[in-house]
Amino acid sequence: MLKPAIGFVLSTIEFDSFATTIEKLKTPLGHVSNMAKCIRRKIFGGLMLHGYHILMQQILPLALKSLLVLGLCMVVKRVFKNFKRICSKIWNPSEFELVQTNVAITLALVEMNFPPSFSNIMK
């Protein structure tokens, strides 16, 4: 008996679609230039810090939009939205409680939709 596929694991065809989306992305000159090569070779350690920020804040939400199940897509978008808000250069002190609440809710959603080892930082 075969187990059903997990929603957050991309099949080979889905990963090829994801990598093709990243390769066809038009960015300003030199703006995360080697991202497509790193992703196609499944090497996620070859980017600069700025490349990771651009990847998480702008590119991944769009590239994963059609590949993930609706519930997982919502969780991933919330993670990236919170990351973008936390990395913002300008902070409004009146929004601290709202950001803290959103991060707590997002972490709960991540724990509900992904296995515990997914967010283990001690690997």
N, C-alpha and C positions, 0 to 999 in steps of 0.2 A: 504494500500500500504506500503510495506517494503522499508526502505531506504537501499542503498547499504552499504556494510561494509567499514569502513574507513581503509585506507592502513596501518596506523601505529598502529592499535589495533590488538593484536594477539588473535586469537580464542583459545579456550581451547585446541584443538589438537595442534596448533602451539606453544602454551606456554609449553605444555608437551614435545614437541620435543626440544624446547629451553632448558628447565630444564634438560632433559635427556642428551643433549650435554654437559651441564655444569657438570653434575654428572659424566659422563664418562671421563672427562678431566683428564689427567695424568699430575700432577705437582710435582716438588720436594717436599720432606717431609716438611710439615708444611706451604707450600706456599699456601696462601688463602684456608686453610683447611675447614672452615665452610661455604664457599661460596655456595656450592650446597644445603646445608640445608636451608640457608637463602632464596635463590631464589625459591626453591621448595615450601616453606611456604609463598612466596610472601612478605617476610620481607626484605626490602632493607636497613634497618637501622642497621643491626647487624654486619657489616663488619668494620674492622680497616681501617685507611686511606690508607695504602699500598694496601689493598684488593680492594678498589675502583679504585685506579690508575691502577692496573693490569687488573681489569674488564673493565675499559673504554679504555685502550690503546691496549690491546691485545686480550681479550676474546670476548667481545661483537661484535666487527666487524666480527669475524669469525662465532660466533653463530647466528647472525642475518642475515648473508649473504643470505641464501636461504629462509628466512621467509618474508622478506620485498619486496615490489615492487621495481623495478630497480631504479627509481628516488629517492625514499626514502632511499634506501640502499646507494646510492651515497652521499646523504646529511649526513646521519649518519656517514659514513666513513670519510667524510671531517671534521665533528665535532671532531671525535676521533683523526684524524691526527693532527688537529690544537692543540688539548689538549696535545697530545704527544710532539709536537714541543715546546709548551710553557713550559711544565714541564721538558724539557731537561736540563741537568746539564751544558752543554756547549753551549754558544750563540756566533754566529758570528755577529758582529755589522752591517755588510753589508747586512744581511738578514732581518733586522728590518722592512724595508718598505714592503718587500715581505710578511712577516708574517702578518703585519697589513692589507695588501690588501686581503690576503687569509681569514683572520678572518672576515673582512667586507663582502666579497662575501658569505662566509659560513653562516653568520648571516642572510643575505638577503634570501638565499635559505631556511633556517630554517623557516623564517617568511612566505615564499611563500608556503611551504609544510605542515606546522603544524599550528594549531589554535593559536591565541594570548595567550590564557591561558596556553599553553604548556610550554612556557619559562618564565612564571611569577615567579619571585623569591620571591614575597611577599605573597605566599600562607600560 
